[in-house]
Amino acid sequence: MLWNLKSRAVLAAIAVCAGSVGPAAGQSLSLEGLHNSTRTFTDPNEMTGMEATDPAEIARTWQAAIVGLPREGREAELVSVAEMERRLAGAGRRYPVVIYMHGCSGIWEGSLRRIRFFADAGFLVIAPASFARLKYPKSCDVATNRGGLYRGTLIMRQQDAGFAIQQARKLPFVDPDRIVLAGLSQGAITAATFRAERPGQKTAARIVEGWTCNAGWPEYKGVNAGSDEPVLALVAEKDPWFQNPWTKGECGPFLDPDNGSRSVVYREGELAWRHELLDLRAPQREVLEFLKEHVTQE
């Protein structure tokens, strides 16, 4: 991905605050460099289930997370987890939270836009950086819109999401009853398929951007939200990533309309071809209305 100078400066500043999450103890890891510092590979024999669920590896994704701080009347600010804890220690209030899961290529400018979008809506946004793991499989090729290069990636992403939800719930300035799990593309697959295995992993709602809920691999298919976790799924009918017979479709058949879940499929105009839907006004309005109805409305 290409980074503009402003994004480079933001990520470099956050990396300084993020502390030691790099390949060696005491070495700072720039979030901008996560793609290069992480060992990527495609050979399934190089990865084990133990590595995917290693607590130390999972913790790195939290330590390197980007946080969007909501600021009333002003644009949201991007900081590190450590800076978030310092700033909000005496906040005297509890924030609704979005745990935001990035796509298969890691955190990029589009991720920052979405973090700011949710933060500007009043949410404290925490985006775990899965590429902060020391060993991470190459799972897609953005130049060719080819995904699914390493099947086991989903387990890693789900582990990162669950840990982030648990960690956020422990923070005194977080409202534990208003935690949302959201994501784009591979992050959306994670948001859809994540299953809360512990009480501390429950969410108030989920937002799935750019995913059909259909796949050839059964663990990638469907939605695993609980009956009390409404889901909003957004997808373009002609999304270039999902035109194979096994990925075409939408999340609607897997959702429970009785709990407020719904699937929005864009079939006309520019939106019908877009993968990154939340860059446009109509999907943004859908998300804000959904969050108001199910999370922020008192």
Secondary structure, 3 states (H helix, E strand, C coil): CCCCHHHHHHHHHHHHHHCCCCCCCCCCCCHHHHHHHCECCCCHHHCCHHHHCCHHHHHHHHHCCEEEEEECCEEEEEEEHHHHHHHHCCCCCCEEEEEEECECCECCHHHHHHHHHHHHCCCEEEECCHHHCCECCCCCECCCCECCCCCCHHHHHHHHHHHHHHHHHHCCCEEEEEEEEEEECHHHHHHHHCCCCCHHHCCCEEEEECCCCCCCCHHHCCCCCCCCCCEEEEEECCCCCCCCCCCCCCCHHHCCHHHCCEEEEECCCHHHHCCCHHHCHHHHHHHHHHHHHHHHCC
